[in-house]
Amino acid sequence: MNDFARFLLGVRRADRLRVVDLLDRSHLPSVNEILVKEAAISAWKAQNVD
């Protein structure tokens, strides 16, 4: 994910950007954000889908 964000922004690892800055500038969610969202959707579906 981090390498993809670097690719999108055209920066190299040698540029030493923080991961938070990479994800913020590339408008990508972190892996943790993706997992939490999926868990919340699964929990909602378990309670609300017939």
C-alpha positions in Angstrom: 0.0 0.0 0.0 2.8 2.4 0.9 4.7 1.7 -2.3 1.5 2.3 -4.3 1.0 5.7 -2.6 4.6 6.5 -3.4 4.0 5.5 -7.0 0.9 7.7 -7.2 2.7 10.7 -5.8 5.9 10.1 -7.7 8.1 10.0 -4.6 10.9 7.6 -3.7 11.6 5.9 -0.4 14.7 8.0 -0.2 12.4 11.1 0.1 11.6 9.9 3.6 7.9 10.9 3.7 6.0 9.6 6.7 3.3 7.0 5.9 0.6 9.3 7.4 1.7 12.0 5.0 1.8 9.6 2.0 -1.7 8.3 2.7 -3.1 11.8 3.3 -1.6 13.3 0.1 -2.6 10.3 -2.0 -6.2 10.1 -0.5 -5.8 6.4 0.2 -7.1 4.7 3.4 -4.7 2.8 5.6 -4.9 -1.0 5.9 -6.3 -0.5 9.4 -9.0 1.9 8.1 -10.0 -0.7 5.5 -10.2 -3.5 8.0 -12.3 -1.4 10.5 -14.7 -0.4 7.8 -15.1 -4.0 6.6 -15.7 -5.2 10.1 -18.3 -2.5 10.7 -20.1 -3.3 7.5 -20.1 -7.1 8.3 -21.5 -6.4 11.8 -24.2 -4.1 10.4 -25.2 -6.7 7.8 -25.3 -9.4 10.5 -27.8 -7.4 12.4 -29.8 -5.8 9.6 -30.0 -8.2 6.6 -32.7 -10.8 6.7 
